[in-house]
Amino acid sequence: KQLAMLQVNVNSLVALTGFFLPQMLERKSGRVLNLASTAAFQPGPLMAAYYASKAFVLSFSEALAEELHASKSGVSVTALCPGPTWTGFQKRAGMLNSKVLAGNVMKPKEVAQYGYNAFLRGERVVIPGFRNKLGAKIVKLLPAKFVTKLLGKFRKRGENDAQQKMDYARRAF
């Protein structure tokens, strides 16, 4: 499951970009919209590969955006970094009871509209929602070890955390 997720989040993204980018460069116009996540801004205990894959998407998108801008290519790259959004992801990741989902979870249509509008404006990195923007900025100010421990506590899914960590690890691999 981990390798399949990395195939979609990393390898397919790079392959599709590599496939379509030459045509955009030839036309001297085009836009790329990549789906990262607020997960891209910090390590994610209990979801390490997912968080790392989203960090890759963000880093790849930002680097490519700069390369294309510097070469005056006419092509822009936008990394959309939503926070928690109501999709089937929560169930698939085994996190329906996660504390991360407490509070303001966005609807897919809101996130898509926000990302599309930013994509049309050629913005590089966009984070929909005030709470998500604040969270992405705060983690940059705190020690990484503290952020990682804190996120581990938010990922807890019940009373028997040690057992659930083992169950998650078995499902993940």
Backbone as a chain_set.jsonl record, in Angstrom:
{"seq": "KQLAMLQVNVNSLVALTGFFLPQMLERKSGRVLNLASTAAFQPGPLMAAYYASKAFVLSFSEALAEELHASKSGVSVTALCPGPTWTGFQKRAGMLNSKVLAGNVMKPKEVAQYGYNAFLRGERVVIPGFRNKLGAKIVKLLPAKFVTKLLGKFRKRGENDAQQKMDYARRAF", "coords": {"N": [[0.823, -1.203, 0.0], [1.947, 1.205, 0.778], [3.941, 1.601, -1.184], [2.335, 1.731, -3.473], [0.913, 4.065, -2.965], [3.009, 5.906, -2.965], [3.743, 5.626, -5.623], [1.584, 6.862, -6.945], [1.531, 9.462, -5.72], [4.129, 10.461, -6.083], [5.827, 9.247, -8.243], [4.034, 9.085, -10.475], [3.219, 11.735, -10.654], [5.611, 13.045, -11.352], [6.127, 11.747, -13.791], [3.85, 12.454, -15.35], [4.131, 15.242, -15.387], [6.551, 15.425, -16.749], [5.713, 14.417, -19.18], [3.76, 16.258, -20.17], [4.928, 18.812, -19.928], [6.979, 19.491, -21.94], [5.404, 20.139, -24.211], [4.04, 22.394, -23.322], [6.16, 24.124, -22.929], [7.045, 24.4, -25.526], [4.884, 25.802, -26.626], [5.153, 28.039, -25.135], [3.474, 28.625, -23.057], [1.362, 27.674, -20.373], [0.065, 25.753, -17.595], [0.614, 24.111, -14.502], [-0.855, 22.165, -12.035], [-0.338, 20.903, -8.957], [-1.156, 18.582, -6.417], [-0.438, 18.959, -3.242], [-0.198, 19.151, 0.22], [-1.065, 20.282, 3.53], [0.311, 18.61, 5.062], [2.786, 18.504, 3.935], [4.479, 20.259, 5.19], [5.626, 19.333, 7.53], [6.996, 16.514, 9.452], [5.181, 13.388, 9.657], [4.149, 11.42, 12.038], [2.958, 8.069, 12.185], [1.974, 8.251, 9.662], [4.078, 8.408, 7.921], [5.157, 7.95, 5.256], [3.164, 9.059, 3.628], [3.154, 11.808, 4.429], [5.806, 12.431, 3.747], [5.679, 12.032, 0.988], [4.027, 14.104, 0.216], [5.586, 16.256, 0.97], [7.568, 15.943, -0.92], [6.078, 16.533, -3.253], [5.492, 19.248, -2.835], [8.119, 20.386, -2.677], [9.199, 19.64, -5.179], [7.388, 20.979, -6.878], [7.768, 23.697, -6.166], [10.489, 24.041, -6.823], [10.472, 23.459, -9.58], [8.724, 25.46, -10.438], [10.299, 27.734, -9.99], [12.473, 27.248, -11.727], [11.143, 27.357, -14.202], [10.132, 29.945, -14.157], [12.494, 31.477, -14.018], [13.569, 30.925, -16.489], [11.9, 32.251, -18.106], [9.698, 30.959, -19.319], [6.954, 31.012, -19.676], [5.326, 29.236, -18.472], [3.613, 28.164, -15.594], [3.704, 26.839, -12.229], [1.699, 25.482, -9.752], [1.35, 24.622, -6.382], [-1.008, 23.089, -4.572], [-2.021, 23.103, -1.291], [-3.966, 21.776, 0.689], [-5.561, 21.456, 3.923], [-7.051, 19.18, 6.249], [-9.646, 17.576, 4.508], [-12.909, 16.663, 3.583], [-12.998, 13.649, 2.323], [-12.703, 10.353, 0.878], [-10.331, 9.651, 1.909], [-9.807, 9.728, 4.695], [-11.054, 7.445, 5.78], [-9.732, 5.395, 4.366], [-7.132, 5.783, 5.261], [-7.399, 5.031, 7.839], [-8.151, 6.835, 9.832], [-10.499, 7.938, 10.882], [-11.276, 8.552, 13.47], [-9.41, 10.353, 14.27], [-7.859, 13.093, 15.963], [-7.105, 15.138, 14.361], [-9.135, 15.614, 12.618], [-10.964, 16.986, 14.052], [-12.869, 19.879, 14.326], [-12.631, 22.457, 11.899], [-13.089, 21.137, 8.972], [-12.513, 21.119, 5.55], [-14.631, 21.203, 2.611], [-14.502, 19.211, -0.366], [-15.21, 20.6, -2.755], [-14.821, 23.303, -2.09], [-12.048, 23.368, -1.653], [-11.112, 22.599, -4.186], [-12.058, 24.722, -5.811], [-10.709, 26.899, -4.7], [-8.037, 26.141, -5.201], [-8.092, 26.001, -8.006], [-8.618, 28.677, -8.737], [-6.29, 29.934, -7.762], [-4.404, 28.618, -9.308], [-5.103, 29.596, -11.857], [-4.248, 32.201, -11.491], [-1.58, 31.812, -11.393], [-0.183, 31.353, -9.024], [2.319, 30.148, -6.751], [2.415, 28.52, -4.327], [-0.322, 27.511, -2.522], [-2.516, 27.676, 0.207], [-5.474, 26.716, 1.314], [-7.813, 28.187, 3.548], [-7.815, 29.766, 6.706], [-7.0, 28.6, 9.173], [-5.461, 26.441, 8.27], [-3.392, 27.801, 6.904], [-2.229, 29.178, 9.04], [-1.384, 27.024, 10.641], [0.56, 25.857, 8.945], [2.478, 27.841, 8.941], [3.159, 28.102, 11.662], [4.415, 25.65, 12.321], [6.906, 25.968, 11.185], [8.207, 27.612, 12.896], [8.643, 26.266, 15.232], [10.576, 23.816, 17.122], [11.591, 20.903, 15.328], [11.464, 18.364, 16.55], [9.601, 18.767, 18.583], [7.299, 19.41, 17.099], [6.921, 16.999, 15.71], [6.412, 15.195, 17.828], [4.062, 16.349, 18.846], [2.318, 16.124, 16.639], [2.2, 13.352, 16.518], [0.692, 12.832, 18.791], [-1.743, 13.994, 18.043], [-2.498, 12.248, 16.068], [-3.345, 10.026, 17.36], [-5.713, 7.405, 17.8], [-7.493, 6.513, 19.729], [-7.988, 4.768, 22.887], [-6.165, 2.571, 23.306], [-3.392, 3.148, 22.279], [-0.817, 2.099, 21.628], [-1.378, -0.466, 20.614], [-2.954, 0.296, 18.444], [-1.071, 1.664, 16.902], [0.558, -0.443, 16.104], [-1.314, -1.931, 14.655], [-1.851, -0.102, 12.61], [0.666, 0.011, 11.382], [0.839, -2.613, 10.402], [-1.276, -2.61, 8.535], [-0.338, -0.671, 6.807], [1.877, -1.813, 5.602]], "CA": [[0.0, 0.0, 0.0], [2.835, 2.366, 0.831], [4.57, 1.784, -2.492], [1.303, 2.163, -4.418], [0.642, 5.475, -2.672], [4.157, 6.671, -3.474], [3.653, 5.598, -7.084], [0.625, 7.895, -7.35], [1.876, 10.794, -5.235], [5.456, 10.914, -6.507], [6.264, 8.814, -9.57], [3.068, 9.47, -11.511], [3.259, 13.194, -10.779], [6.816, 13.383, -12.114], [5.954, 11.239, -15.157], [2.866, 13.278, -16.06], [4.746, 16.553, -15.615], [7.529, 15.233, -17.816], [5.003, 14.159, -20.438], [3.05, 17.438, -20.679], [5.713, 20.041, -19.872], [7.613, 19.886, -23.2], [4.428, 20.774, -25.095], [3.79, 23.726, -22.77], [7.353, 24.924, -23.194], [7.027, 24.681, -26.959], [3.863, 26.85, -26.817], [5.501, 29.155, -24.259], [2.375, 28.903, -22.128], [0.77, 26.508, -19.755], [-0.005, 25.751, -16.136], [0.64, 22.816, -13.841], [-1.415, 22.211, -10.686], [-0.003, 19.692, -8.218], [-1.838, 18.481, -5.132], [0.396, 18.643, -2.08], [-1.013, 19.083, 1.427], [-0.402, 20.904, 4.677], [1.209, 17.562, 5.549], [4.093, 18.727, 3.327], [5.267, 21.2, 5.966], [6.19, 18.712, 8.732], [6.953, 15.053, 9.458], [3.896, 12.884, 10.127], [4.144, 10.092, 12.678], [1.868, 7.146, 11.837], [1.669, 8.42, 8.238], [5.365, 8.933, 7.48], [5.327, 7.938, 3.796], [2.223, 10.025, 3.05], [3.675, 13.149, 4.667], [7.016, 12.588, 2.946], [5.311, 12.158, -0.428], [3.477, 15.45, 0.01], [6.741, 17.15, 1.026], [8.178, 15.832, -2.243], [5.242, 17.276, -4.216], [5.697, 20.682, -2.601], [9.485, 20.738, -3.052], [9.286, 19.484, -6.638], [6.593, 22.046, -7.502], [8.425, 24.988, -5.948], [11.726, 24.074, -7.601], [10.11, 23.536, -10.994], [8.159, 26.801, -10.669], [11.412, 28.69, -10.085], [13.191, 26.978, -12.978], [10.335, 27.835, -15.33], [10.065, 31.408, -14.061], [13.815, 32.012, -14.337], [13.821, 30.77, -17.928], [10.852, 33.018, -18.81], [9.081, 29.938, -20.161], [5.522, 31.214, -19.861], [4.636, 28.136, -17.798], [3.622, 28.309, -14.136], [3.42, 25.642, -11.438], [1.028, 25.775, -8.489], [1.199, 23.52, -5.432], [-2.179, 23.267, -3.711], [-1.725, 22.454, -0.008], [-5.12, 21.824, 1.596], [-5.516, 20.72, 5.177], [-8.068, 18.129, 6.249], [-10.746, 17.775, 3.561], [-13.793, 15.485, 3.647], [-12.928, 12.75, 1.165], [-12.587, 8.982, 1.328], [-8.981, 9.46, 2.427], [-9.81, 9.484, 6.142], [-11.394, 6.042, 6.018], [-8.659, 4.567, 3.798], [-5.941, 5.939, 6.1], [-7.713, 4.547, 9.18], [-8.072, 7.96, 10.763], [-11.809, 8.552, 11.091], [-11.376, 9.046, 14.841], [-8.241, 11.177, 14.555], [-8.087, 14.449, 16.472], [-6.834, 16.059, 13.253], [-10.404, 15.904, 11.949], [-11.811, 17.8, 14.92], [-12.871, 21.285, 13.943], [-13.017, 22.949, 10.584], [-12.617, 20.327, 7.849], [-13.059, 21.73, 4.339], [-15.328, 20.381, 1.63], [-13.697, 19.092, -1.586], [-15.536, 21.639, -3.739], [-14.155, 24.532, -1.636], [-10.616, 23.215, -1.893], [-10.899, 22.589, -5.638], [-12.277, 26.083, -6.334], [-9.596, 27.711, -4.21], [-6.853, 25.742, -5.95], [-8.255, 26.368, -9.415], [-8.46, 30.134, -8.856], [-4.87, 30.234, -7.57], [-3.775, 28.053, -10.504], [-5.314, 30.556, -12.945], [-3.438, 33.395, -11.201], [-0.177, 31.436, -11.468], [0.451, 31.356, -7.701], [3.189, 28.976, -6.572], [1.983, 27.672, -3.214], [-1.56, 28.031, -1.954], [-3.044, 26.92, 1.336], [-6.831, 27.213, 1.571], [-8.292, 28.211, 4.933], [-6.983, 30.495, 7.658], [-6.429, 27.654, 10.134], [-4.425, 25.682, 7.569], [-2.265, 28.715, 6.671], [-1.61, 29.418, 10.336], [-0.691, 25.797, 11.026], [1.749, 25.683, 8.105], [3.477, 28.832, 9.367], [3.588, 27.838, 13.04], [5.352, 24.526, 12.404], [8.228, 26.434, 10.779], [8.792, 28.356, 14.015], [8.841, 25.369, 16.365], [11.564, 22.748, 16.9], [11.042, 19.755, 14.594], [11.169, 17.274, 17.473], [8.351, 19.128, 19.259], [6.214, 19.292, 16.115], [6.721, 15.581, 15.442], [5.739, 14.611, 19.003], [2.709, 16.906, 18.899], [1.526, 15.488, 15.581], [1.973, 11.974, 16.929], [-0.424, 12.835, 19.754], [-2.967, 14.287, 17.294], [-2.846, 11.093, 15.246], [-3.89, 8.94, 18.185], [-7.071, 7.068, 17.382], [-8.248, 5.828, 20.765], [-7.384, 4.488, 24.178], [-5.041, 1.645, 23.228], [-2.588, 3.726, 21.212], [0.275, 1.206, 21.219], [-1.963, -1.496, 19.758], [-3.389, 0.914, 17.196], [0.125, 1.94, 16.099], [0.947, -1.717, 15.503], [-2.322, -2.254, 13.641], [-1.632, 0.798, 11.476], [1.883, -0.419, 10.712], [0.521, -3.827, 9.646], [-2.102, -2.226, 7.38], [0.456, 0.159, 5.903], [2.868, -2.605, 4.882]], "C": [[0.863, 1.263, 0.0], [3.458, 2.644, -0.543], [3.565, 2.239, -3.548], [0.986, 3.642, -4.223], [1.793, 6.353, -3.172], [4.169, 6.71, -4.997], [2.733, 6.708, -7.595], [1.128, 9.287, -6.987], [3.191, 11.333, -5.767], [5.746, 10.539, -7.961], [5.321, 9.247, -10.687], [3.073, 10.977, -11.741], [4.458, 13.628, -11.619], [6.659, 12.939, -13.57], [4.978, 12.104, -15.954], [3.409, 14.679, -16.347], [5.731, 16.453, -16.768], [6.886, 15.012, -19.175], [4.409, 15.436, -21.03], [3.9, 18.704, -20.748], [6.381, 20.418, -21.201], [6.651, 20.586, -24.169], [4.107, 22.195, -24.627], [4.967, 24.649, -23.074], [7.436, 25.319, -24.664], [6.056, 25.824, -27.278], [4.207, 28.143, -26.086], [4.322, 29.595, -23.393], [1.834, 27.588, -21.577], [0.81, 26.625, -18.243], [-0.029, 24.309, -15.632], [0.072, 23.022, -12.44], [-1.131, 20.875, -10.018], [-0.672, 19.722, -6.852], [-0.859, 18.014, -4.06], [-0.558, 18.565, -0.892], [-0.331, 19.913, 2.499], [0.514, 19.88, 5.34], [2.625, 17.772, 5.029], [5.024, 19.565, 4.197], [5.902, 20.612, 7.228], [6.183, 17.201, 8.605], [5.638, 14.564, 10.05], [3.957, 11.504, 10.723], [2.853, 9.339, 12.376], [1.422, 7.285, 10.385], [2.925, 8.934, 7.532], [5.506, 9.004, 5.956], [4.395, 8.937, 3.121], [2.765, 11.446, 3.207], [4.91, 13.409, 3.807], [6.681, 12.753, 1.464], [4.762, 13.546, -0.724], [4.573, 16.506, 0.121], [7.481, 17.125, -0.313], [7.399, 16.669, -3.26], [5.48, 18.772, -4.062], [7.085, 21.117, -3.06], [9.678, 20.69, -4.569], [8.579, 20.646, -7.342], [7.266, 23.402, -7.364], [9.701, 25.109, -6.782], [11.434, 24.221, -9.091], [9.538, 24.91, -11.33], [9.273, 27.834, -10.831], [12.204, 28.499, -11.372], [12.442, 27.577, -14.164], [10.223, 29.357, -15.341], [11.39, 32.034, -14.506], [14.11, 31.939, -15.836], [12.799, 31.523, -18.775], [10.094, 32.132, -19.799], [7.62, 30.205, -20.498], [4.676, 30.136, -19.204], [4.74, 28.357, -16.291], [3.271, 26.977, -13.473], [2.825, 26.094, -10.113], [0.969, 24.505, -7.657], [0.035, 23.872, -4.515], [-1.951, 22.452, -2.44], [-2.92, 22.552, 0.933], [-4.81, 21.102, 2.904], [-6.561, 19.622, 5.099], [-9.272, 18.5, 5.369], [-11.586, 16.508, 3.58], [-13.77, 14.721, 2.336], [-12.915, 11.326, 1.714], [-11.227, 8.678, 1.951], [-8.976, 9.076, 3.903], [-10.088, 8.016, 6.46], [-10.258, 5.14, 5.553], [-7.405, 4.618, 4.664], [-6.173, 5.466, 7.531], [-7.681, 5.644, 10.219], [-9.406, 8.668, 10.987], [-11.977, 9.131, 12.492], [-10.223, 9.958, 15.228], [-8.646, 12.563, 15.041], [-7.844, 15.493, 15.391], [-8.14, 16.484, 12.583], [-11.369, 16.695, 12.825], [-11.743, 19.245, 14.446], [-13.282, 21.5, 12.506], [-12.373, 22.134, 9.461], [-13.304, 20.861, 6.592], [-13.771, 20.707, 3.462], [-14.482, 20.345, 0.35], [-13.962, 20.21, -2.603], [-14.859, 22.971, -3.383], [-12.666, 24.489, -1.97], [-10.316, 23.289, -3.395], [-11.051, 23.983, -6.231], [-11.132, 27.004, -5.942], [-8.333, 27.421, -5.024], [-6.926, 26.162, -7.406], [-8.048, 27.869, -9.623], [-6.993, 30.542, -8.713], [-4.052, 29.767, -8.777], [-3.906, 29.031, -11.684], [-4.489, 31.827, -12.763], [-1.943, 33.089, -11.269], [0.55, 31.482, -10.132], [1.241, 30.069, -7.51], [2.688, 28.017, -5.508], [0.738, 28.295, -2.61], [-2.087, 27.079, -0.893], [-4.436, 27.465, 1.633], [-7.181, 27.149, 3.062], [-7.312, 28.859, 5.889], [-6.271, 29.55, 8.621], [-5.295, 26.841, 9.504], [-3.187, 26.545, 7.318], [-1.5, 28.948, 7.963], [-0.804, 28.198, 10.776], [0.595, 25.588, 10.246], [2.854, 26.653, 8.509], [4.023, 28.524, 10.755], [4.622, 26.717, 13.098], [6.765, 24.921, 11.984], [8.959, 27.128, 11.93], [9.171, 27.468, 15.194], [9.927, 24.332, 16.068], [10.913, 21.517, 16.271], [10.654, 18.614, 15.533], [9.842, 17.534, 18.198], [7.157, 18.936, 18.322], [5.895, 17.825, 15.858], [6.0, 14.896, 16.6], [4.288, 15.073, 19.076], [1.809, 16.249, 17.852], [1.245, 14.026, 15.895], [0.809, 11.871, 17.894], [-1.75, 13.107, 19.039], [-3.432, 13.089, 16.48], [-3.452, 9.952, 16.052], [-5.347, 8.708, 17.827], [-7.833, 6.314, 18.468], [-7.434, 5.553, 21.999], [-6.118, 3.65, 24.064], [-4.123, 2.056, 22.079], [-1.485, 2.789, 20.715], [-0.241, 0.117, 20.281], [-2.377, -0.904, 18.415], [-2.203, 1.263, 16.305], [0.578, 0.67, 15.381], [-0.029, -2.117, 14.401], [-2.134, -1.388, 12.406], [-0.414, 0.345, 10.676], [1.627, -1.682, 9.879], [-0.289, -3.499, 8.402], [-1.277, -1.492, 6.34], [1.421, -0.674, 5.06], [2.386, -3.955, 4.588]], "O": [[0.56, 2.246, -0.676], [3.491, 3.787, -0.998], [3.901, 3.039, -4.421], [0.812, 4.381, -5.192], [1.563, 7.421, -3.738], [4.56, 7.713, -5.593], [3.06, 7.406, -8.555], [1.153, 10.185, -7.829], [3.352, 12.548, -5.89], [5.893, 11.416, -8.812], [5.769, 9.725, -11.729], [2.949, 11.442, -12.874], [4.329, 14.482, -12.496], [7.02, 13.681, -14.484], [5.249, 12.447, -17.105], [3.174, 15.233, -17.42], [5.741, 17.302, -17.659], [7.454, 15.379, -20.204], [4.526, 15.683, -22.23], [3.614, 19.586, -21.557], [6.349, 21.594, -21.563], [7.044, 21.521, -24.866], [3.925, 23.094, -25.448], [4.782, 25.812, -23.432], [7.846, 26.429, -25.0], [6.359, 26.699, -28.09], [3.643, 29.2, -26.367], [4.188, 30.768, -23.045], [1.855, 26.549, -22.237], [1.497, 27.481, -17.685], [-0.611, 23.419, -16.253], [0.474, 23.948, -11.736], [-1.624, 19.837, -10.459], [-0.744, 20.77, -6.21], [-0.503, 16.838, -3.984], [-1.627, 17.964, -1.002], [0.857, 20.215, 2.388], [1.403, 20.253, 6.105], [3.576, 17.267, 5.625], [6.233, 19.581, 3.967], [6.637, 21.309, 7.928], [5.469, 16.647, 7.769], [5.038, 15.262, 10.867], [3.831, 10.512, 10.006], [1.778, 9.937, 12.323], [0.577, 6.516, 9.925], [2.844, 9.792, 6.652], [5.934, 10.03, 5.427], [4.783, 9.592, 2.153], [2.829, 12.201, 2.236], [5.045, 14.478, 3.211], [7.331, 13.53, 0.764], [5.006, 14.098, -1.796], [4.509, 17.536, -0.55], [7.96, 18.156, -0.785], [7.99, 17.423, -4.033], [5.649, 19.482, -5.054], [7.213, 22.118, -3.764], [10.257, 21.603, -5.158], [9.114, 21.224, -8.289], [7.331, 24.169, -8.324], [9.961, 26.154, -7.377], [12.074, 25.015, -9.78], [9.834, 25.463, -12.389], [9.201, 28.702, -11.7], [12.565, 29.473, -12.032], [13.039, 28.225, -15.023], [10.22, 29.98, -16.403], [11.406, 32.997, -15.273], [14.815, 32.79, -16.38], [12.822, 31.447, -20.003], [9.879, 32.502, -20.953], [7.104, 29.687, -21.488], [3.455, 30.118, -19.357], [5.805, 28.691, -15.772], [2.632, 26.113, -14.072], [3.367, 26.97, -9.439], [0.589, 23.444, -8.151], [0.098, 24.85, -3.769], [-1.716, 21.245, -2.508], [-2.89, 23.335, 1.882], [-3.919, 20.256, 2.974], [-6.919, 19.18, 4.008], [-9.832, 19.591, 5.481], [-11.045, 15.402, 3.591], [-14.433, 15.094, 1.368], [-13.103, 11.131, 2.915], [-11.0, 7.579, 2.459], [-8.221, 8.195, 4.314], [-9.428, 7.423, 7.314], [-9.864, 4.22, 6.27], [-6.694, 3.622, 4.792], [-5.254, 5.494, 8.349], [-7.244, 5.428, 11.349], [-9.433, 9.869, 11.254], [-12.728, 10.087, 12.686], [-10.076, 10.301, 16.401], [-9.641, 13.13, 14.591], [-8.33, 16.618, 15.499], [-8.236, 17.587, 12.044], [-12.469, 17.036, 12.389], [-10.656, 19.766, 14.195], [-14.159, 20.818, 11.974], [-11.246, 22.412, 9.052], [-14.523, 21.035, 6.568], [-13.536, 19.504, 3.566], [-13.823, 21.329, 0.015], [-13.031, 20.705, -3.237], [-14.38, 23.682, -4.267], [-12.103, 25.448, -2.498], [-9.376, 23.964, -3.814], [-10.248, 24.384, -7.073], [-10.648, 27.792, -6.755], [-7.65, 28.34, -5.476], [-5.937, 26.624, -7.976], [-7.382, 28.282, -10.572], [-6.509, 31.397, -9.455], [-3.121, 30.449, -9.207], [-2.944, 29.263, -12.415], [-4.079, 32.457, -13.738], [-1.123, 34.006, -11.209], [1.771, 31.633, -10.101], [0.874, 29.023, -8.044], [2.551, 26.822, -5.768], [0.74, 29.467, -2.233], [-2.102, 25.86, -1.066], [-4.561, 28.573, 2.155], [-6.875, 26.168, 3.741], [-6.122, 28.543, 5.884], [-5.07, 29.688, 8.856], [-4.28, 26.587, 10.152], [-2.061, 26.08, 7.497], [-0.269, 28.919, 7.978], [0.331, 28.332, 11.232], [1.61, 25.188, 10.815], [4.036, 26.319, 8.427], [5.221, 28.669, 10.996], [5.6, 26.816, 13.839], [7.728, 24.27, 12.388], [10.187, 27.216, 11.93], [9.942, 27.882, 16.061], [10.174, 24.004, 14.907], [9.804, 21.139, 16.647], [9.625, 17.968, 15.331], [9.054, 16.61, 18.399], [6.136, 18.369, 18.71], [4.725, 17.447, 15.794], [5.082, 14.106, 16.38], [3.391, 14.273, 19.338], [0.677, 15.865, 18.148], [0.171, 13.517, 15.575], [0.025, 10.925, 17.824], [-2.772, 12.515, 19.389], [-4.627, 12.932, 16.23], [-4.01, 9.015, 15.481], [-6.112, 9.643, 17.585], [-8.739, 5.543, 18.151], [-6.316, 6.049, 22.141], [-5.1, 3.988, 24.667], [-4.079, 1.398, 21.04], [-1.247, 2.697, 19.51], [0.391, -0.185, 19.269], [-2.178, -1.524, 17.371], [-2.307, 1.173, 15.081], [0.935, 0.703, 14.203], [0.382, -2.586, 13.34], [-2.244, -1.876, 11.281], [-0.451, 0.3, 9.446], [2.146, -1.803, 8.769], [-0.026, -4.044, 7.33], [-1.482, -1.663, 5.139], [1.751, -0.294, 3.937], [3.106, -4.75, 3.984]]}, "num_chains": 1, "name": "protein.A"}
